[in-house]
C-alpha cells in the first residue's frame, strides 16, 4: 500500500477483545475523494477497522495518520472535535432523531456546531435536494421509507463538509433497488464534495460503487483486484 498523498492511513493495527484478535496487523490508506470498500465475512474485523480509523476505538498498537496528524496520539477531546468537523457517519439504520423533522435532522450537525437555524436549514435543504429527498423536509423519520431515511442520513453526514465519510453497511437494511439508489446518490454526492468514503460492506454489488476494494480476513487486510 502506498501512503503517498493519502488522507488517512493505518499501519500495523492490532486490537484484541479478550482472546479475540479483532485486528491483527491491518493496513489501510485512502486518498482525498477516493471511495474504498472494506469487504470481508462477518466477524473479520471490518467494523473494528472503521471504528479505529474514525477515532472511536483506540487500537492496542499501530499507527493511524490523518492529514499529517497521528490519531492515536490525540486526546479524546481532540478526536471528538475531529469527528465533528472532518468526519461524517452513515450506519446501517439511519439513526435519525424521531422527534425532529427530516430537515431538522440534516441541519442538526450544523446546529451543534453553532450555526443558526436559518442558514443551517438552508444548507440542509441543499443537501437533501442532492440526495433527491427535498420533498421530505417537513416529515418525521417515521413517515418516510427505509431508503428515503438512508438518503436523509447521507445528507446529514455530508452537511458539515466532511473530508471523510464513514459508511458502515449503509444499504444493509434495504432491498436491492433502494440499496443501489442510495449507493449511486451517496457516491455522487461524496465525489462532488471531494469527500473520501470508507465503505464497509459484505455485498459485492455495493462494493462495485467503490474505486478500490480492501478485503479483511481474520483482522488482516489486503488490497484486492476487483472481482468482476
Ligand atoms: P465485522 O465488522 O467484520 O463483522 P467486527 O469488527 O465487528 O467484524 O468484529 C471482529 C471480531 O471482534 C468479532 O469476533 C467480534 O465478535 C469481536 N468484537 C468486536 N467488537 C467487540 C467488542 N466491543 N467486544 C468484544 N468483542 C468484539
Boltz pocket constraint, residues with backbone or C-beta under 6 A from the ligand:
constraints:
  - pocket:
      binder: B
      contacts: [[A, 17], [A, 20], [A, 21], [A, 22], [A, 40], [A, 41], [A, 42], [A, 43], [A, 44], [A, 45], [A, 46], [A, 47], [A, 48], [A, 49]]
      max_distance: 6.0
